[in-house]
Amino acid sequence: TGTSTGSSTAATTTETTAQHDILTTAVGRARTETAGRNASTARARGTTDTSGRNWSNSQNRGGSKTYRQTLVPRIKTREIVTSVQFLTTDEQTTMVATEQATLPIGCAHLYVSGQGVSRVQFPLAKDPFPRTPTFAKKKLTQLERLVTARPEYATPDAIATERQNLLQRLVMHLDAIADEHPLPPVLPADDDPQLGI
């Protein structure tokens, strides 16, 4: 009886311990699951996402300028008349002649009484036959013949011949006058009564 009592007590203790362990395990699991659910719920509802960006840009420059002033002398040149020399008459004539000789084509000096001399320019002559060179040459030849036919443009031989003819005619007229009006005879110097010899 004693052995059976001890065996039943040991069996009861073992069962109680086993139940206690099972209960403890179940409670631990329940707490774990509850904690896990609370943690997951908290994570799902309380999760926040924070993002941020920061920029930093800095530039530094340095330098220095130095200004210096330097005195610079200013030179002023003045023309002082110390003497006056007038041009001679020949020099004045030469200067005017040189200026007139170097005038461009179509320019001239015009003198108006009471107003002095002024420089004027005339329009240049236009070519009447610019596109007909053959006809222009023909007309120029005719003009040259017309001009050279005038006595002002006679050749030296023609002038000498005309002069010789003029002298011959003059001699003929003088001979005719001498025949019509003979001169008195010329007395010798000894017979001249005006000498009083």
BATOR-364143 format. One line per field, with one value per residue (C-alpha): x negated, y, z; chain; residue in one letter. Coordinates in steps of 0.2 Angstrom, whole numbers. Layout:
N
xx <- X ...
yy <- Y ...
zz <- Z ...
ch <- A ...
aa <- A ...
REM end
This chain:
197
xx <- 0 -14 -22 -6 -3 -21 -18 -2 -9 -24 -13 -2 -17 -23 -6 -5 -22 -18 -2 -11 -24 -10 -1 -16 -21 -3 -3 -20 -14 1 -9 -21 -7 1 -15 -18 -1 -2 -20 -14 2 -9 -21 -6 2 -13 -26 -32 -43 -54 -65 -76 -89 -102 -112 -127 -136 -149 -161 -174 -185 -198 -208 -214 -217 -229 -227 -242 -242 -256 -258 -261 -266 -256 -265 -256 -264 -260 -265 -272 -274 -291 -292 -281 -289 -278 -280 -287 -277 -286 -282 -264 -262 -271 -259 -244 -250 -254 -237 -229 -240 -235 -216 -207 -198 -182 -188 -193 -195 -181 -183 -168 -170 -167 -167 -184 -190 -180 -183 -170 -167 -159 -150 -161 -157 -147 -152 -138 -143 -147 -141 -146 -165 -167 -155 -163 -180 -172 -165 -181 -191 -179 -181 -200 -199 -187 -198 -215 -207 -206 -220 -224 -230 -240 -256 -273 -276 -260 -263 -281 -273 -259 -272 -283 -268 -264 -281 -281 -265 -271 -286 -276 -265 -280 -287 -271 -270 -288 -284 -269 -278 -297 -307 -318 -336 -348 -361 -379 -384 -395 -380 -368 -363 -357 -375 -381 -396
yy <- 0 11 8 11 27 33 28 37 53 53 51 65 76 72 75 92 97 92 101 116 116 114 128 139 135 139 156 160 156 167 181 179 179 194 203 199 205 221 223 220 231 245 243 244 259 268 267 284 288 303 309 324 332 345 355 365 376 389 399 410 423 435 448 466 481 494 511 523 541 548 566 568 585 592 601 615 622 640 648 665 677 685 693 695 692 696 687 696 700 686 674 679 677 660 654 659 652 635 634 638 625 611 614 598 597 608 620 638 654 667 685 696 715 720 702 695 679 662 645 638 621 618 602 591 589 573 561 563 546 534 519 523 524 523 538 548 546 552 567 571 570 582 594 593 597 612 619 617 626 642 654 654 636 637 627 636 633 641 656 659 657 670 682 681 684 699 706 704 713 727 730 730 744 754 753 759 774 778 778 790 802 803 810 826 823 822 836 833 840 854 861 861 879 875 871 888 883
zz <- 0 4 -13 -22 -13 -17 -35 -37 -28 -40 -55 -49 -47 -64 -72 -62 -68 -86 -85 -77 -91 -104 -96 -95 -113 -119 -109 -116 -133 -131 -124 -139 -152 -143 -142 -160 -166 -156 -163 -181 -178 -171 -186 -198 -191 -184 -198 -204 -218 -217 -231 -232 -243 -239 -252 -248 -261 -256 -267 -261 -271 -266 -274 -272 -284 -281 -290 -291 -297 -307 -312 -331 -338 -352 -365 -374 -390 -395 -412 -409 -424 -423 -440 -456 -473 -488 -505 -520 -535 -545 -531 -530 -549 -549 -535 -545 -561 -552 -545 -561 -570 -558 -559 -563 -580 -581 -567 -569 -560 -563 -559 -556 -553 -535 -529 -532 -540 -537 -542 -554 -562 -579 -585 -596 -614 -618 -632 -645 -654 -639 -648 -666 -667 -686 -688 -674 -683 -699 -691 -682 -699 -707 -692 -693 -712 -709 -695 -704 -719 -710 -711 -693 -695 -710 -712 -711 -730 -734 -723 -731 -749 -744 -737 -753 -764 -753 -755 -774 -775 -764 -775 -791 -783 -777 -795 -802 -790 -794 -813 -810 -798 -802 -788 -790 -795 -781 -781 -775 -759 -766 -776 -762 -759 -741 -736 -739 -748
ch <- A A A A A A A A A A A A A A A A A A A A A A A A A A A A A A A A A A A A A A A A A A A A A A A A A A A A A A A A A A A A A A A A A A A A A A A A A A A A A A A A A A A A A A A A A A A A A A A A A A A A A A A A A A A A A A A A A A A A A A A A A A A A A A A A A A A A A A A A A A A A A A A A A A A A A A A A A A A A A A A A A A A A A A A A A A A A A A A A A A A A A A A A A A A A A A A A A A A A A
aa <- T G T S T G S S T A A T T T E T T A Q H D I L T T A V G R A R T E T A G R N A S T A R A R G T T D T S G R N W S N S Q N R G G S K T Y R Q T L V P R I K T R E I V T S V Q F L T T D E Q T T M V A T E Q A T L P I G C A H L Y V S G Q G V S R V Q F P L A K D P F P R T P T F A K K K L T Q L E R L V T A R P E Y A T P D A I A T E R Q N L L Q R L V M H L D A I A D E H P L P P V L P A D D D P Q L G I
REM end
